[in-house]
Amino acid sequence: MRILVVSDSHGNQQLLSEVVGREACDEVIHCGDFCTDENALPAVNLTAVRGNCDWELVPEERTVVIDEEMRILVTHGHRYHVERSLLMLRYRAQEMGVHIVCFGHTHRPLCMLNSDLLLLNPGSLTQPRGVRYPSYAIVTTRAKRTVEVAFYEPNGEEIVEHGGRFQL
């Protein structure tokens, strides 16, 4: 299964729709700060959560089950103070019994395996911080809870310094 993970698109509906259309993934996860009306989001299999800049009353957290064996926690991250530390987010993930946490808020791409938990921030689709490029991520699930993560710029060019293959 291919999963598109985006965050912090901050109202750029056209760019979000272009990326969603080009990638043609089975599932789309938006980690918040979409900053549009919910009904303006692409009409695909989409899981979106509310970020600190969103006004729509979508949930602040959601859990997605992939291939009946992998659980993903989706949150924006501001409530867990991810700009300072990932500890609170890791504790929440352990509490929820998930394998992957997808979050945003910092506008910086991150892909890190911590024990058996994959922490994934796709970066910002429109307003990068601390890096020179906006970004999104593609998660491809494989057998036996193996995932491959690749990062891309909005034009589809791969960002090779991020991502990898992980056994969860």
C-alpha positions in Angstrom: 0.0 0.0 0.0 1.2 3.5 -0.8 0.4 6.3 1.6 0.9 10.0 0.9 1.7 12.0 4.1 1.5 15.8 3.9 1.4 18.5 6.5 1.3 22.3 6.8 -0.1 23.1 3.3 -1.5 26.4 4.8 -4.3 27.0 2.3 -2.5 26.1 -0.9 -5.3 23.9 -2.2 -4.0 23.8 -5.8 -0.5 22.5 -4.8 -2.1 19.9 -2.5 -4.4 18.7 -5.2 -1.5 18.5 -7.7 0.6 16.4 -5.4 -2.4 14.1 -4.5 -3.3 13.7 -8.2 0.3 13.0 -9.3 1.1 10.4 -6.6 -2.2 8.5 -6.9 -1.8 6.8 -3.5 -4.2 4.4 -1.8 -4.4 6.6 1.3 -3.7 10.3 2.0 -2.8 11.5 5.5 -2.8 15.3 6.2 -1.2 16.1 9.6 -2.9 19.4 10.0 -2.7 23.1 9.2 -4.5 22.6 5.9 -6.1 26.0 6.5 -9.1 25.6 4.2 -12.6 24.4 4.6 -12.6 20.6 5.1 -14.8 20.2 2.0 -12.1 21.9 -0.1 -9.6 19.1 0.6 -9.1 16.6 -2.2 -11.9 14.1 -2.6 -9.8 11.0 -2.0 -9.4 8.4 0.8 -8.1 11.2 3.2 -7.5 11.2 6.9 -7.0 14.8 8.2 -6.4 16.2 11.6 -6.8 19.7 13.0 -3.6 21.8 13.4 -3.1 24.9 15.4 -4.0 27.1 12.4 -7.2 25.2 11.3 -10.7 26.3 12.1 -12.6 23.2 10.9 -13.8 20.9 13.7 -12.0 17.8 12.6 -10.4 15.6 15.3 -7.1 16.5 16.7 -5.9 12.9 16.5 -6.9 9.9 14.4 -5.7 6.3 14.2 -5.4 4.6 10.8 -5.1 0.9 10.4 -3.1 -0.3 7.4 -3.1 -3.8 6.1 -4.8 -5.0 9.3 -1.5 -5.2 11.1 -0.1 -1.7 11.2 -1.5 1.2 13.2 -0.7 4.8 12.5 -1.4 7.7 14.9 -2.0 11.0 13.0 -1.7 14.3 14.9 -0.5 17.8 14.2 2.0 17.7 17.1 1.5 21.1 18.7 -0.3 19.6 21.7 2.7 17.5 22.3 5.2 20.3 22.0 7.1 18.6 19.2 9.1 21.7 18.5 11.0 21.1 21.8 11.0 17.3 22.2 9.4 14.2 20.8 9.1 12.6 24.3 5.5 13.4 24.9 4.6 12.2 21.4 6.4 9.0 21.9 4.6 8.4 25.2 1.2 9.0 23.5 2.2 6.6 20.7 3.1 3.9 23.2 -0.2 4.5 25.0 -2.1 4.1 21.8 -0.1 1.0 20.7 0.8 2.3 17.3 3.7 1.5 14.9 4.0 4.8 13.2 3.3 8.4 14.3 2.7 11.0 11.5 2.8 14.6 12.7 3.6 18.1 11.5 3.8 21.5 13.1 7.6 22.0 12.9 7.7 22.3 9.1 10.9 20.1 9.1 11.0 16.6 7.6 11.9 13.8 10.0 12.0 10.1 9.7 13.4 8.3 12.7 13.0 4.8 14.2 12.9 4.8 18.0 12.8 1.2 19.2 9.8 -0.2 17.2 8.1 3.2 16.6 8.6 5.2 13.4 8.3 8.9 13.9 7.4 10.6 10.6 7.1 14.3 9.9 6.7 15.0 6.2 7.8 18.6 6.6 5.7 21.5 5.2 4.3 21.3 1.7 4.5 25.1 1.4 6.6 26.8 4.1 9.8 24.9 5.1 11.7 25.8 8.2 15.3 24.8 8.8 15.6 23.2 5.3 15.7 24.8 1.9 12.9 22.8 0.3 9.2 22.1 1.0 8.4 18.4 1.2 6.0 15.5 1.6 6.5 11.8 2.2 5.4 8.5 0.6 5.1 5.5 2.9 5.1 2.1 1.1 4.1 -0.9 3.2 5.7 -4.3 2.6 5.2 -7.7 4.1 5.9 -8.3 7.8 5.5 -4.7 8.9 8.3 -3.4 6.7 7.9 0.1 5.4 9.8 2.2 3.0 9.7 6.0 3.4 10.7 8.5 0.7 10.6 12.3 0.7 9.8 14.5 -2.2 9.7 18.1 -3.1 6.3 19.3 -4.4 7.5 19.0 -8.0 8.0 15.3 -7.5 11.8 15.4 -7.2 13.1 12.9 -4.5 15.0 14.2 -1.5 17.5 11.5 -1.0 18.9 12.5 2.3 15.7 11.6 4.1 13.7 8.4 4.4 14.7 4.7 4.4 13.5 1.2 4.9 12.3 0.2 8.4 11.2 -3.0 10.2 8.5 -2.2 12.7 
